[in-house]
Amino acid sequence: MSKNIRIIVLVFVIGFLLVSCGYKKIAQEKLSISLQNINITADKRIAYKLKNNILLISNEESKNKYNLDLNLIYKKTSKIIDKTGKTTRFNIAYTGNLKLKNIDGDENINKSFNVNGEYNIAEDYSDTINNRNTAINNIIEKLSNDITNFITLSFRTK
């Protein structure tokens, strides 16, 4: 019986230590940045989605007020060409140049982001469009995650 009690106590102690390890998600803490103006130069649909994703990390109560400018450059290239010379897969690349400018001071933060995706050409044109839209949505999600992670980590240390 004594052995069973020791095992039970040991399991509770290990469980307690793991629960109280101090792990905390980054997103739970409020950031010390307020994004006042977000200007994104890109397709309207892409700019709208990126702006909404980036605004999620802005803290309106912060004293650090910044303007965000993002210039996206789109490039589409053939990735795979078959024997007849037809493209069967395209590569899509977005290059984003991010500029964070402090409203109250002279501080500027610049960063470049590159995100790639690809999609297959289907037999039906509508399937090709759906493949392209899925690839673009994945690129937007990856780009917005990269930007928000960069901003979060940049202002976490300040």
Summary of the structure (lengths in Angstrom):
residues: 158
radius of gyration: 23.2
end to end distance: 54.8
largest distance: 78.1
contacts: 405
relative contact order: 0.15
helix: 41%
strand: 34%
